[in-house]
Amino acid sequence: MEVQTNNAAIALRQKANLSQRQVAEAIQVEESTLKQWEEGSEVPRLEPWQTLKLTQLYQCTIEDLDRAFRTG
């Protein structure tokens, strides 16, 4: 199975000038988990506080996150 990179999710993180490690630590997941989300091999299952934290880190809306992780 070919892995599809989730360009929209990566773009949000890069626009915020954050590394995978920084984001993973902030939302208390393994860096490998965040990488899988960005590769599109896993779908994020976030707690509400993690979603809020990501919107703060990425300076985006919940809708932006949803679109990024659904569509790549």
DAWOZI-V145945 format. One record per pair of residues at least 6 apart in sequence whose ideal C-beta (glycine too) atoms are under 8 Angstrom apart, sorted by the first residue. I is the first residue (numbers start at 1). J is the second residue. If there is no record, write none. Layout:
# DAWOZI-V145945
I_J + I_J
This chain:
# DAWOZI-V145945
3_39 + 3_40 + 3_41 + 4_39 + 4_40 + 4_72 + 5_38 + 5_39 + 5_40 + 5_72 + 6_37 + 6_38 + 6_39 + 6_40 + 6_68 + 6_69 + 6_72 + 7_72 + 8_67 + 8_68 + 8_69 + 8_71 + 8_72 + 9_37 + 9_38 + 9_68 + 9_69 + 9_72 + 10_38 + 11_68 + 12_58 + 12_60 + 12_64 + 12_65 + 12_68 + 13_20 + 13_23 + 13_38 + 13_58 + 15_58 + 16_57 + 16_58 + 16_59 + 18_57 + 18_58 + 20_31 + 20_34 + 20_35 + 20_38 + 21_31 + 23_34 + 23_54 + 23_57 + 24_30 + 24_31 + 24_33 + 24_34 + 26_53 + 26_57 + 27_34 + 27_46 + 27_50 + 27_53 + 27_54 + 28_50 + 29_50 + 33_42 + 36_42 + 37_43 + 37_44 + 37_69 + 40_72 + 43_69 + 44_69 + 46_54 + 51_62 + 51_65 + 54_60 + 54_65 + 55_61 + 55_62 + 55_64 + 55_65 + 58_64 + 58_65 + 60_68
